[in-house]
């Protein structure tokens, strides 16, 4: 697959997520079926292929022939909960699958300081078998286990720390 194809698919996925996330807001009064149908049409028009959209509250799942994307305020069903421990309360969870690669982005919040939250999250990951793999600086680290690669960050949030986990299956 060429870089151009990957970039194009990435852009289409971003358009799909944005369309699916925004359409339900405007169509909330129309009911879930109308919102799902409108989201599917908008994504199919942007993507050029058939998709299935499932909207459940503020959680949206989009499935197409080359993968799936999920976005919402809950941890996605396919997130590897047992292998990737999280610190704090989940505020955003996304999932995507394309070309056999799975990936997740999860944001959590905790009332700890960013430094303390980062150290707690890093320690939990290391206890689960992750090790530093690349850069570690301040409240940023790249980690890897046998099955996953992960980027961990912690920053100041509204009421404490926001911890971000960017996880993908290892090569």
N, C-alpha and C positions, 0 to 999 in steps of 0.2 A: 504494500500500500504506500502510496506517495505521501509526502508531507502535505501537499496541497489537498489531497483527499481527507487526511486527518484534520487539517485546519477547517475545511469545509464542513465536515461532520461535527466538529467542535462548535462552530458557529451555529449550525442548525440545531444542535442540542441546546445551546444557550438561548436561541430564539424560542425553542420549544418550551423550555422551563419558564422563561419570562412570559410567554403567551399563556401557558397553563396556569401560572401563578396569578396573573392579572385578570384573566377572563372571568374566573369565578367571582371575583370581587364585584365586577360590573353586572354579573348575571345572577347574583345571589337570590334575587326575588323570583327568578324564573324557575328555580328548582335545580336539583343536581343533574338530571338528565339533560336539560337544556344547556346548562353550563358545560357539561362534558361534551355534548355534541358540537357546541360552538368552539370549544378548545380544540377538539379533534380536527375540525375543518380548518381553523387558523394554522395549526401545526402542519397539517397535510399540505396546505397551500405553500407554506414556507419551506417544507422539507421535501415535497415531491413524492411522498410515499404514504402508505397506510399506517396509521397509529391507533392505539387504543388509549384513551384517557380515563382515569378513575380519580374522581375528586371525592374526598371524604373529609369534610370540615376544611381545615387549612392544610391538609396533606394531599399532594397531587402525585400520581404515578402515571408515567407515559411510557408505553411499550411500542416499539417498532421492529422492523425486520433486522436492524443492525444493532439492537440493544434496548436498554431501558434506562429511564431517569426517574428518580423519586425525590420529592422535595417536601419538607414540612417541619413542624415543630416537634416531631417525635423521632426517636431512633428508628431507622429503617429496619424492617423485618429481617433483611439479609445481613445486617451488620454483625461482624464476628464478636459478639459480646463476651464469649469465654476466652478468646485469645487477645482481645484489645480492651483492657480495663479502662474505664473512664472515671474521672474525678469531677464531681459537681453535678448539677442538674442540666439535662439536655435542653437546649433552647432552639437549636436548628439541627436537623439531620438530613443529609442528602445521600443518594446512592446512584451509581451509574454503572452500566455494564455495556461494553462494546468490544467486539473482536476478542472475546474470551478474557478480557481484563476487567476486574471489578474494582471499584473505587468508592470511597465514602468521604464526606466532609461532615464533621460534627463539631458543633460549638456547645460548650457547657459554661455554666456560671457557678461561682462559689463566692462566699463572703471573705475568703482569705485574700491576702495581698497577692499580686501577680507573681512575685518571687516565690512565696510559699506554695502557691497553687502549682507553679511550674515544677518545683522540686518534688511535690507530692505526686503529680502526674507522671513525671519521669521515673520516680522510684517504683510506682505501680507497674509501669511498662517494663522496667528492667526486671522486676520480680516475675513478670509474665514471660520472660525470655527475650526481650528486646535489648539491643546494644547500640551504642552510638555508632553511626555509620555515615561519616561525613562531618558536617559542621555542627558545633555546639558553641553558642555564643549568647550570653545574656539569657533571655527567656525564649530561646529558639534552639531546637535540636532536630537533627535528622537521625532516625533510628531504624533498625531493621531486625526482624526475626526470621526464622526459617520460611515463614509463609507470607509476611507482610513488610512493606516499607511504610514509614510514617514520618510526617513532619509535625512537630509539636511546638506550639507557641502559647504564651500567656501574656495578656495585656490588661491594662486598667479598664474595667467596665463601669457601668452606672452604679452598681452596688457591690463592688469587690472586683474579682478577676474574671475575665473571659478566657477560657482555654479553648484553643482550636486544634483539632486533630484532622490531618489530611492523610488518609490511609489508602493504600493500593495493594493489590496482590503482588508478591515479589516475583521477579523474573525467574 
